């Protein structure tokens, strides 16, 4: 993916489903890719979209490293670039 970071907003019914996330990760890998739960947008949303996507990835034999990257570590690395970000896991 080069130097860009990509954030994917997961919707339960329209736009970006967990299945489509799995397809994207299988094509592009999990480097610099993050998922989030879409909410307060035009379509139906689910605040549990991230863990539900992780569960679907696990059921589809995705690597644990890829699941952890897109659901947590990549976002942490992205925000850690700011000197104002002080949280540590």
ChimeraX attribute file (.defattr): number of C-alpha atoms within 10 A of each C-alpha:
attribute: neighborCount
match mode: 1-to-1
recipient: residues
	/A:1	11
	/A:2	6
	/A:3	5
	/A:4	8
	/A:5	13
	/A:6	15
	/A:7	13
	/A:8	16
	/A:9	19
	/A:10	27
	/A:11	24
	/A:12	19
	/A:13	12
	/A:14	10
	/A:15	10
	/A:16	14
	/A:17	17
	/A:18	23
	/A:19	13
	/A:20	13
	/A:21	21
	/A:22	21
	/A:23	13
	/A:24	14
	/A:25	17
	/A:26	12
	/A:27	9
	/A:28	11
	/A:29	15
	/A:30	22
	/A:31	17
	/A:32	20
	/A:33	24
	/A:34	24
	/A:35	24
	/A:36	20
	/A:37	18
	/A:38	21
	/A:39	15
	/A:40	9
	/A:41	8
	/A:42	7
	/A:43	13
	/A:44	12
	/A:45	18
	/A:46	16
	/A:47	15
	/A:48	14
	/A:49	21
	/A:50	23
	/A:51	16
	/A:52	16
	/A:53	26
	/A:54	22
	/A:55	14
	/A:56	17
	/A:57	21
	/A:58	15
	/A:59	9
	/A:60	11
	/A:61	8
	/A:62	16
	/A:63	12
	/A:64	11
	/A:65	10
	/A:66	21
	/A:67	24
	/A:68	14
	/A:69	21
	/A:70	26
	/A:71	19
	/A:72	15
	/A:73	18
	/A:74	22
	/A:75	19
	/A:76	16
	/A:77	12
	/A:78	14
	/A:79	13
	/A:80	14
	/A:81	9
	/A:82	9
	/A:83	7
	/A:84	8
	/A:85	11
	/A:86	8
	/A:87	8
	/A:88	6
	/A:89	4
